[in-house]
Amino acid sequence: MGASGKIDTTRAGFRAVNGEVGAIALGDAVYKNVVSGEMVLADADALLSARVEGLVIDLSIASGAYGRFVSEGRLDGAGSGWAIGAPVYLSTSGTSGATLTQTAPSGSGKVLVRVGTAITPTDLLIEIESPVEL
């Protein structure tokens, strides 16, 4: 696929603009900013920013540029050192390259969003669930 992660090509993705000030990267979880309509980094710190709508499938998308996203299927190269078969969650970091984790968020006001399941140490089966406020 060139400059992107390998995805299951039977799954449809979508194109959208990166609304972040900086670049976003392969595997980053994003949601649509309700004001700008652009995709911004998701995080598990608040219900509004935890509405994961997709994952980046390009290696990098510059600020203000169009990029490709996917919301189902398999995404290769999205992680590192994941335990196979274990859930992958939205993280509380909200920074590019660190939006996914295998440690479930905890604590009052945090939001639990299961994004998928690790199928290899670096690859993800995307199964985005609805956010649950803790």
N, C-alpha and C positions, 0 to 999 in steps of 0.2 A: 503494500500500500504506500510505498514511499515514506514520507516523513510522518508516520503515524503508527500507533499501536495496531496490532492485528486484531480485527474484530470478526465476528461471525457475520458474513456478508448477507445472510438471509434476514438479518434484522435491519430495520430502517433507522437511520439516524436523522439528525437535523443540523442545519447551519444557523449560526447566530453570532452576534457581535460580543466580543469580550469587553465588558464594562468596567473592568478593574483598571487601576492606574498603571499597573505593571503587567507583565506577561503571566499567563496561566499555562499549566503543563499537563501532559499526559496523565490521566487518572484523577485529575482534580474534580471534585464534586462541585456542581454549580446549581444556582436557581435563578429565575428571571426577576430582575429588579422591577418592581411594579411601577416605578416612576419612569425610568428610561427604556424599559423593555429589553435591556441588554443582560447578558449572563454575567453573574458575579459569583465569587467563591462562597460556598455554603459553609456553615459551621453549626455546631451543636450547642451554642451558647444561648440561643433564643429561638422561639417557635418560627418567627418570620424568616430567619436566615437558614432554617433547617429543612426547608421544603425542597429537597433535592429533586431536580428535574432531569439531570443527566450528568455524564462524566465526559471529560475532554478526551478525544481520541487522536488529536494531533500532538506531535511532540511538544510544541509550544505555539501559543496564540498571542501575538503582540496586543497591547492595549489598543482598543478601537478597531481591531481587525476582525474579519469574519473567521470563524473556525468551525470545526465539526464536533458534534456531541452525540452520545448514544445513551439510551435509557433502558436497554435490555440487551441480553445476549452475553457473549464472552468478550472480555477485554484483556489482552495480553500486555504485560509490562507495566501494569498499574500500581504494583507494590513491590515490596522487598522483604524477604524473610517471614512471610506470612505462614501460619500453621495451616496446613492443608485440611479442608473440611470445616474450618472454624469460620464463624461469621465475621464480616468486615462492616464496621460502623463509620458513620460520619464523626469526625473528630471535633474538638472544641477549638482547634488552633486557628482555622480560617486563613491559613497562609498557603501559598502555592507549594505543591509538593508534599503537603502534610494534612490534607483534608480527610484522609482515610486512616483508620486504625483498627486493630483487633481488640482494643480495650474499650469496653462500653462506657460511655460517659455516665457519671453519677453525680448526685448532689442536686439540691433544690434549684429549680429554674433551668437546669440543663435539659437537653432534648435527646431522646434515644431514636436514632434512625439507622436501621439495618439496611445497608446498601447492597450487600450480596454475600457470597461465600467464596473463600479462597479455594481455587482448584489446583493451584501449584503455589510455590513460594512467591511468585510474581504475578500470577494471573487470577482474574476475578470473573465469577459468574454473577452478572448484575441482576439483582432482585430487589429493587428499591421499595421499601415499605413506608407507610405513612409515619410521620413523626409522632412521638409520644412524649409529652412534657412530663418531666420528673418532679 
